[in-house]
Amino acid sequence: MPGADTRRPRRAADPRTLLPNTPRDGNELDGLSTGLDALQSAQHKGGARLGKVLLTRVTPPVVAIALILTVWELVHLAGVKPDYVLPGPRAVWDALVEQWYLGTTLGVIGQSVSRGALGFLAAIAIGTPLGLLVWRVRPVRTAVGPILSGLQSLPSVAWVPAAVIWFGLTDTAIYAVVLLGAVPSVANGLVAGMDQVPPLFVRAGRSLGARGLRGVRHILLPAALPGYLAGLKQGWAFSWRSLMAAELIAGSPEMGYGLGQMLENGRVAQDMPLVLATILLILCVGISVELLVFAPLERYVLRTRGLLERAP
Amino acid sequence: MNRPVYDPPRTAESIATAGRPPGPRAAPAHAPAAPPALELRGVSKSFGRPRGDQLVLDDISLAVAPGEFVCLLGASGCGKSTLLALAAGIDEPSAGEVSAVGPRPALMFQEHALFPWLTAGKNIELALRLRGVPRRERRLEAERLLGLVRLSGAYGKRVHELSGGMRQRVALARALAQASQVLLMDEPFAALDAITRDLLHEELIRVWQEWNQPGTDARSLSVLFVTHNVREAVRLGGRVVLLTSRPGRIAREWRIDLTYPRRLEDEAVAEKSKEITEELRKEISRHARS
C-alpha cells in the first residue's frame, strides 16, 4: 500500500528526532509534526539576571524597612512617649547586641526553633493520617470535619491553661499546645487538597489501573500536593504562634529557655528594648523559615506543574 | 526491521488471546471468525437515583474486530462518553454485557489528562508501572513509545512545556503503554486547532497502522473513536457508527472502504461525509417532531 509503507518507522534512538528538529528528507509528516511542535512550544527565556533580581525583589522590602525605621526614629526623637515605653531603634539594636555578647542568644533561638520543628513534625505525623481518614471515611468526615475546621479558628493560647493543668510546667504542656494548634491545619490542608483534585485525573488514573490504595498513592496524593503544602505552611505558622504563646505563659527554671521566656523576662524586668528585640527575633525566625523552607518548596511544586506563570 | 516490536505482557490470558492481527486494511468482515476485540451486547445505562429513570444508552450492541478502527458518531448528549466509560470498565452498565480481550482497554480523553507533577516520560512510566512492567525496563519502553509518537526528545519535558498537540501525543503514548488491545478515544482532538488536529489524525492512523502491520509480534490494536465531527469520522474510521440521542441507540452504520492515508479534503471523504451528515440531520429533526 502506498503511504503506510513508504513512511519510515521511527527509531527511538535516532538523534535526529530530538526536538526541535529539522524535517527529515522524504518524510513529509515527520517534518510537519516537528515543525508544528517547534512553532507551538513555548520558547523559554533565560533566567533573570542577578542585577535585575536585586533591583526588583530585594530593593522594595529594604526600602520599606528603612522607611519604618525612619518613622520609628522620628517618633522616638519627637519624645511622644518616655524612653522606657518607646525606645528608639538604636536602643533595641543595642539590646540585641548585648544579648548576643551574652552568648546565649543562639541557644535561646535554637531551643525555640527545635521545639517548633519537633512539634511541627509531630503535627505532620498526626495530621496527615487524620486528614486521610477524614477525607476517606464519610462518617468520620461528617463527625470530625466541622470540629477540625472549628479548631483552626480557636486561638491556641486558649489551650495553655488547660495544658498546664494537665501536664504541669513541662515541655509536654508546650508540645500539647503546639499540636493542638497545628494538627487541624495540616489535616484540613490535606482534605482540601484531596477535594480539589480534578475528577479527570481520578478517571485517567482509574483507566490506567490506579484504583484504591494505588490510586491514592499515585494519583490523589501527588495531585493534592499543592493544597497539602498550603496546609503545612499554615500548620507551621500555627505551630510557631502556639509555641510562643505557650513559652510565654508556661515557663519554669527546669524547662529550656526559649524566645517566649525571654520575652516574659523582658516584661518582668520592664526592659522594653529587650522586649522589642525579642519580638524582632521571633519575627526573623518566622520569616526565615518561610523564605528558606516553604517559599522554595512551594515555588518548586507550582513551577513544575506550570502553575507559576511569572518568573519568581 | 527497525520497527518497534511490541513486547506482550506475560499473562496467561494474553497468551490465550494472542493472535496474529489482520492488517489494518483487511476488512474485518472477511477476517476469520476471530472473537471481537471489544463487544457490547445489549448494553443499557440509566442514571438518576434512586429509580434510575433517565435512560442514556438503550440496548447498544456493537462489536469491534481485532485491528479495526471504528468511529462512533453522535451529537452532544447522546451518551458517547458514557458508552466509552462502560467499555473502559470504569463504569458498570445497567443491563447487558461488555467484554474486551486482553488487558483493560486504554482510554484517551478530550483533555490530555496527563499528570502535571510528572514529566512526559514519567507519565508513560506510571502507566507501565501500573501494568506491572519491571522498573529497569520502563525507561527504555517509555522512550520507545515517545519515539512512536515522534516525541523522542520530550522525555524530561513537563506537561505545561508541551503544546496541545504534543500533549495529546504523549497521552496517546501513555494509552499505548497500557498494552491494551483496545484503544478508546473520547473526542481526543476536539480541543485542538484545525491544523494540529489534521496532523494528529495522520499520526494516529500511522501509529495504528504501524502497530497493526501484519507479520510482526505485535498484537492487534482496535480503536473506538468517539467524535461529533462527521469528516473526522470518515477520515479515520473503517466503520462509522451513528448514535442517536436521548436515549442513545445505534441508528445506522457505514463501512468506509477508502484506502489510508486519507485526507480531510479528499473527494471521496467529502462525499461520504455528505451522505452521513444528511442522515445525521434527519436523526436530529426526528427529535424536533417528537
Chai-1 contact restraints between the chains, C-beta under 6 A:
chainA,res_idxA,chainB,res_idxB,connection_type,confidence,min_distance_angstrom,max_distance_angstrom,comment,restraint_id
A,G3,B,P261,contact,1.0,0.0,6.0,A-B,restraint_1
A,A4,B,Q209,contact,1.0,0.0,6.0,A-B,restraint_2
A,P9,B,R3,contact,1.0,0.0,6.0,A-B,restraint_3
A,P9,B,E210,contact,1.0,0.0,6.0,A-B,restraint_4
A,R10,B,G147,contact,1.0,0.0,6.0,A-B,restraint_5
A,R11,B,N2,contact,1.0,0.0,6.0,A-B,restraint_6
A,A12,B,E143,contact,1.0,0.0,6.0,A-B,restraint_7
A,A12,B,R144,contact,1.0,0.0,6.0,A-B,restraint_8
A,A12,B,G147,contact,1.0,0.0,6.0,A-B,restraint_9
A,A12,B,S152,contact,1.0,0.0,6.0,A-B,restraint_10
A,T17,B,S152,contact,1.0,0.0,6.0,A-B,restraint_11
A,L18,B,G153,contact,1.0,0.0,6.0,A-B,restraint_12
A,L19,B,G153,contact,1.0,0.0,6.0,A-B,restraint_13
A,L29,B,E202,contact,1.0,0.0,6.0,A-B,restraint_14
A,L32,B,L199,contact,1.0,0.0,6.0,A-B,restraint_15
A,S33,B,R150,contact,1.0,0.0,6.0,A-B,restraint_16
A,S33,B,L199,contact,1.0,0.0,6.0,A-B,restraint_17
A,D37,B,M166,contact,1.0,0.0,6.0,A-B,restraint_18
A,Q40,B,S163,contact,1.0,0.0,6.0,A-B,restraint_19
A,S41,B,S163,contact,1.0,0.0,6.0,A-B,restraint_20
A,L200,B,E111,contact,1.0,0.0,6.0,A-B,restraint_21
A,L200,B,A113,contact,1.0,0.0,6.0,A-B,restraint_22
A,A204,B,A113,contact,1.0,0.0,6.0,A-B,restraint_23
A,R206,B,I90,contact,1.0,0.0,6.0,A-B,restraint_24
A,S207,B,A88,contact,1.0,0.0,6.0,A-B,restraint_25
A,S207,B,I90,contact,1.0,0.0,6.0,A-B,restraint_26
A,S207,B,L107,contact,1.0,0.0,6.0,A-B,restraint_27
A,L208,B,A127,contact,1.0,0.0,6.0,A-B,restraint_28
A,L208,B,L130,contact,1.0,0.0,6.0,A-B,restraint_29
A,G209,B,L130,contact,1.0,0.0,6.0,A-B,restraint_30
A,A210,B,L130,contact,1.0,0.0,6.0,A-B,restraint_31
A,P222,B,W117,contact,1.0,0.0,6.0,A-B,restraint_32
A,T304,B,R158,contact,1.0,0.0,6.0,A-B,restraint_33
A,R305,B,P116,contact,1.0,0.0,6.0,A-B,restraint_34
A,R305,B,W117,contact,1.0,0.0,6.0,A-B,restraint_35
A,G306,B,H160,contact,1.0,0.0,6.0,A-B,restraint_36
